[in-house]
Amino acid sequence: MQITMYTTDWCPYCIRAKAFLEQKGLAFEEINLAGDPDFREKIQALTGGWTVPQIVIGETPIGGYDELRRLDKAGELDRLLAA
C-alpha cells in the first residue's frame, strides 16, 4: 500500500513520523512543502488537515504523527497497509 507524507523542513513531528516509518521498514513518498507559501491550503484540500505531517495511506488520509502512532498501537496500521 502506498504511503504518502506531506512534510516541511522545520517540523519535528515530520522527523518523528519519518523515523517511525523507517523503523518499521515501511517505504513512503515524502512531499516536502516547505517552499510553498500556500502549503496549508493545499494539504487541507488534499487531506482535510492543516498541519504537517499529513499522512495518506492509499487513498485514506490518516492525519499526522499522533494519529499514526495511535493506529499502530491499536493494530489498525497493519490492517490499513494490508488492504
N, C-alpha and C positions, 0 to 999 in steps of 0.2 A: 504494500500500500504506500502510495506517495505521501511524504510528509513535507510540507512547505512551511517555512518560518519567516515571518516578516520581522526585521530587526533594525536597530540603529547601532552606531558605534559606541555610544555613551550609555547604553542601557545595561545595568548589572544583571537584571533578570534575563536578558537575552544571552548573556555569557553563561549563566546558570543553566538555562534551558538547553543550549548547545552542548554544554558539558554533560548534562544528564543523558541526552540522546546519544552522544558519542559513547558514554559509559555503557549504555545498553546495547551498543553495536548497531544502532539504527541510522541508516543513511537519510539525509534530508537535504532539501534545496533551501538555501538561505537567500532571501531577497532583502538586501540592505537598502533601507530607505533614507539613510542619513543625509544624502544630498538633495532630497526632495522637500522643499518648503511646505508642500501640501500633503505630506505623507499621512497625516492623521485623517484627513478626509478620504484619502484613497483606501486606507486599511479599513476605515469604518464602512465604506461601500462594499469592500470585498468580504469582510469578516463580521461586521457588526460591532467590532471593538475599536476603541480609540487609543489604547496603549500598546506598547511593544513589550515583549514579543507577542505576536498573534500567530498561533499555530493552527494549521489546517491539515487534517488527515483525510486523504482522499478529497472528497467534496465537503467534509464536515469541519467547520470552524470549532475548535475546542476552547479557545481563549488563550491565556498566557501560561507562564511558568507554574503558578499555583494550581491552575486547573489541570495542567499536565501531570503534576505530582499527585493530585487527588485521584485522577483517573488511574494512574499506575498503582497507587495504594489500594484502590478498590478492585483491581484486576480488570478494569474496563479498557485500559490502554491496549493490552494484548488482544482483547476481543475486537476493538476497532481496527487494529493493524491486520488482523486475520480476515476481516470482512472483504 
